[in-house]
């Protein structure tokens, strides 16, 4: 293979090795390093390291580069959305040239996985809103959680929004219906959560501020502001404190002690952040199932 490639805005700040894997073929890191050393891959006619960050209008020249026979590239499954899913414009809260904000329905994963073929990213690829753009994930919410999800339209904003999430500059508010009545009307939950990387047990600190909007002897409607972003943080913490989220089939108290709803009553309600001194503030309408649950459990949101 002898080809030249010109770097566009969408690939600015990408590592050279990652760009090669994404745009040419899935190739082991050792082969990338070998071909960079031998000068078969050059940037602006110069040898570069695999960690080199690409700039706009960089020219990548590839000479005698052919790994198709050596690589058994896995075929990535892409979900094909139905017409109903594509024309469901009501999910869009915001749509601009750099990102969209959607109100994610329950039962759809953000990305494709071994157990979740149907996913938001593949659906967005086929929508009019992404006709000339590519969807980038910048954060996730659980498959069964409803509400606000931000998806970037270009690499620049994907990196920017990801950084804002990492630096906790994006503030999210959830609404949740939980079992029981809390002792305090507001407070902060601070817990150590555990997960595994292979056989290694990792512990992380989780912090969530909460306030009670309404309650009775059996149920409470909570406003939840997570300060950290751990996996399943809200669901795990509320279970630890004896108030699991209604409808949670994973993090719950014994079946005999719980009146479970079929849907997870956790909704990403609001999000706030600033970019270049412009403030963004979005809210997502409650799904019908959540409204029905409030009425059924005699809870009021205001």
Protein Blocks (a to p, Z undefined) as FASTA:
>chain_A
ZZdddddfklgoiafklmmmmmmoccdfklmmmmmmnopacgehiacdfklccdehiacd
dehiafklmpccdddddddddfklmmmmmlpmbdcfkbccddddehiafbdcfklmbcfk
lmmmmmmklmmcccddfbdcdfklgcjddddfbfklmmmmmmmmmnopaccddddddedj
dfbfbdcddddddddehjaccddddddddddfbdcfkbccdddddfbdcehklmmmmmmn
opacehiaklccdfklpccdfbdcdddfbccddeehiacdddddddfklmmmmmmnopaf
ZZ
